[in-house]
Amino acid sequence: MPFTLSHPAFAVPLRRYFPNLSIAGLVLGSMSPDLEYFANMEARGTIGHQFIGFMLIGLPLCFAIYFSYERVIRPMLSAFMPNLFGLKRFVRECYERGEPLSLAGWFHFAAAAFVGYLTHMFMDAWTHGSGIFVQHLPGLTVHTLGMPLFQLLQFAFSALGAAVIAIWGFIQWLRWLKDAPRSGTNHSAKLLEYARDPWVWPWALLIGMFTMLIKLLFSVDPGDLSIWFAAPFSAAALGIFGACLLGRSQKHGQLGAGFRLVALWLALLGALKFEAHIYLLHQIGISTSRLMDWIVTMWGLVAVMAVISLQMNRIVNKFVRNGLKTVNKRTLS
């Protein structure tokens, strides 16, 4: 399907029949074959849709995204929402509480990611010219409304998936809104708490626009549609992640550390973009194919996201330790 973000709508319902599957794993796994497009900021891939590609590229990227989401993004979700119609409180109460990242949890996540990957391949089999169903069912190549039926299904399933996700989110919000007044939450206290939320949108826009500009400046053809099909989503994701780094740092009184962390993160991404790691490998006599270069680059991206997320966790822990020391000093005095 042309719209990657619609794929989860066809994977998450399996949770009803297999409750041990991780929803996050199903969501990310269902998009995993296309993740290399967004990592490249171009709709051009290598082996992402093959099983070996899932194991070497898709699954590691799923792990990195989920880890970064849990450590950096999830605690800041409500800061992106307006304080209208209870949206901020809805997100805070329903989506900012994550589950511990235990070994068993990671196993369930990996299993769910593989199931999600299979759903992606199943949907693509109906909607791509190279799909097994398209190749064996002549009816899918019949032209309808000026295009092959399988291509028409691409757009239909994309629209259906996006609509299902939007309607599901709307229903969840309505259900929460119906029960929200019973929570007995102090409204004034909540308003004060929300007022202290960091301003994340300016940072998200600035970082997103910066990364998009860099991509266009160093592209051979900035008008290439493959760039515009992927790069805006990639830039938005990078902007949100960077804004969450700064927002969490500010929230814990470590904004300076947050700026240093974002600078390090962008520098490491730049090094990956310009293949500094490949240059070092060649300098020490290790020659690799272009495919292996790409796989190593993806592993480097996974490592960068993990390291930056862990460093964010250290900033938060430092704030907590300093707070405990202050409390202990006041108690002793």
N, C-alpha and C positions, 0 to 999 in steps of 0.2 A: 504494500500500500504506500502511496506517496507521502502520507502524513504519519510519521513514525509514532507520534504521541497518541495516536488512536489505537495502537496495538494492545495496550493494557486492557482495553475494554473486552478483548476476546480471550484474555488469560486469567484475569482476576476472578471471574465467575467460577473457575475450577476450584477455588477455595471452599466453596459450598460442599463439594464432594470429597475434597482432601484437606480437611481443616488443619493439618499439621504443616501445610505449605506456607511459607512466609509470603505475605502480600507484597512486601518490598521486593522479594526475590522474583515473584511473578511479574511485577511491573517492570523491573529493570531487565529481567531476562527476556521479556517479550520485545524489548527494544534493542537488545544486545547486538544483533547482527548489523544494526545501523549505527552503533555508537562510534565506530571508527570514522564515519562520515563527519560526525560532530567534533571528534578529536582533531581531524584534519581541517575542519572548517570548510570542507568541500564535499559535495555528494559524490565522491569517488572512493571506492573501497578496494580491498584486496581479497582476503579470505574470510571476511566477517560472517558470511552466510554459510560457510562450511563448518562441519563439526570441529575440525582442528582449529579453525578460526575462533569458534566459541571458546574452546579450551585455552588458547594462547592469547586471545585479545578480548573477546566479549566478557568472559567470566572475570578475569582480573579487573577490567574496567567496572564491572558491576560491583565487585568488592570495594573498589576505591570510591565509587560514587556513594554507595550506601554508608561506608565508614565516614566519609566527609559530611554526608547529610546528617548522620546521627550526632557527630561531634561538633559540627559548626553551624549547619543550616537550621535543623529542627528547633533548637532553642530560640531562634530569632524569627520564626515564621510569622508570629503575630505582629512584629514590628513593620511588616510590609503591608498590613491590612489597615484600612481606614476604620476609625471608631464610629461606624455607622451600621445600623441594623444589627448590632451585636456581632459583627463579623470578626472584630479583633478578639473579643472574648471567646467566640466560637472556636477560632483557630487555636487560641491559647489552651483552652480546656480540653479540646478533642484531639489535637495533633502535635502538641509540643511535649507530650509525655512519651518518651521512647522506651523500648525494652532493652535490658542489659545485653551487651554483645558477648554472650557466652559461646563456648565452643560448640555446644549443641545448636545454638541459634544460628551460627555460621553454617553448620551442616545443613540445617533446614533451608537456610537462605540459598545455598548452592544448589540443592535439589530443586527448589522452586524456580531458580533462575534457568535451570536446564529445561524444566517444563515450559516456562515462558518462551524460551528459545524455540522449542518445538511448535508452539502455537504460532510464532512469527513465521516459521517456515511453512506451516500449514496454510496460513492466510496468503503468503506469497505464492504458493503453488497454484492458487486460483487467479491471481491478479498480475502475474508477470509472464512475459513471453517465454521465458526459460523454465517456468513452473511445470512440474510433472503433470498436473491436471490439464493445463493449457495444451501441452504437447500431445496428450492422449485423448482429449475430448474436443473434437472438431467444433462443436457448438460454441466453445469459448472464443474462437477466432472469427466468428461471424460478425460482420460490421453492423452495429446498432447505433443510431444517432450519430453517424459519421465517424465512429471509432470501433475497434474490436471490442467484443463483449467483455473480455478480461480486463481491458483498460477502463471500461465503464465501471466494472466492479471495483477497480482501484479507488475511484473517486467515491463510489457509493459506500463502500466499507469504511473509508476514511471519514466521511461525513457521519455515518452511523456511529462509529466508535467515538468520535468527538462529542456527538450529541448524547450518547449514553453516559460518558464521563461527566459532562456538564449537568445533565439531569440528576445523576446520582449525587453529585455534590450539592445541588440545590435541595434535594430531598433530605439529605443529611442535615443541612442547615435548618430547614423547616422543622424537622423533628427536634433538633436541639433547641430552637427558638421556642417551641411549644413547652418544653420542660424547664427552660432556663430560669424563669421567675421563682421556681421552687427551690433553687439552690441556696437562697438566703444570703447571697454574697452582698457585702457592703458596697453599694454603688459608688459612693463618694471615694472610698478607698481605692476601688478599681480605676476610677477616672484618674486619680493621682498617680497610680502605678503606671497607667498607660501613657500619661504625660511624660514620664521619665524614659520612655522608649527612645533609643537612639534614632536619629534620622538616617535611615538606610537607603532610601530611594535615590538621593543625590549621589551617594557613593556608587550605587549599582549602575546608574546611568553613566557616570563618569568613567568607571572601569570598563563597562560594556562598550561604550563608544570608543575608548582608547584601543581596546583589543580589536574591535572591528576595523578601525582606521589602520592599525598595523597590518592586519590581514590584507586589506585592499592595497596598501602601499607596496607590499612585497609580493603581490600577485602579478603574474604575467598578463592576465586579462581580467581586470577588476569587474568587468561587465559579464563575466562568465556566469550563466545561470546556476551551475553546480555550486558556485560559491554562495549565491543568494538563497539557495534552498537550504543551506546548512549553517553558514556563518552567523546570521542574525540570532539563531537559537543558541549557538555556542557562545557568542558574545554576551547574550542575556544570562546564560548560566554562569559564566565567569564573573559577570558583574554582580550577580546575586551572591555568589560565594565570597567574592572580595568584600562586598558590603557587610556580609555576616561576620567576616573576620574583624573588620573595623568596629561593627556594632557591638559584638560581644566584648571586644577589648575595651571599648568606651564604657560599656555597662559595668565592667569590673575594674574601672579606674586605671586601665593600662593602655590608653589610646596610643601613646608613643610606641609601645611594644607592638601594637596592632599595625601601625604604619610600617615599622621595620619588617614585620612578618609579611605584609602585602608586597613590599618591595622585594623581599627575598623570593616570594612566590612568583611574581612576574618575571624576575631575573631568571629563575630556573625554567619557567615556561619558554622564555626567549632562547635559552641555551638549547632546549629541546627542539624548538622551531628551527634553529639554524644548525642543528645536528652536531653540536659540540661533542656529544658523547660518541658519535660515530667517528669523528675526527680523532678522538683520543684512542679509540679501538684500532684505527688504521695506523696511528703513530706507534703503537706497541706491536704492530705486526699481525693484527687480527683482521683478516679481510672477510667481509660478509656480503651476501646478496642484497639487492634492494628490498626484497621481502623481509629478510632477516633484520635489515636496518629498521624497517617500519615496526616490526614486532618489538625490537629492543626499545624503540622510541615510545611505544605504548606502555611497556614495562616501566620506562623512566617516568612517564606521566602518572602511572599508578603510584610509584614511589614518592613523587613530589606531592601528590594529594594526601597520601598517608602521613608523610613527615609534617606537612603544614598543619594538618588536622591535629596531630599529636602535640605539636607546639602550641596550638590554640588551647588545648586541654591543659598544658603546663601553665599558661597565662592565667586561666581560670583557677587552677589549683593554688597558684601563688597568691591570688587575691583572697582565696578562702583561708590560706595559712596566715596571711597578714591580719585578716579579720579576727581569727581565733586568738592571735597574739595580743591584739588590742583588747579584746574582751577579757583575756586572762589578766592583763595588766590592770585593767579597771577593777576587776574582781579582787585582786590582791591589794590594791590601794584602798 
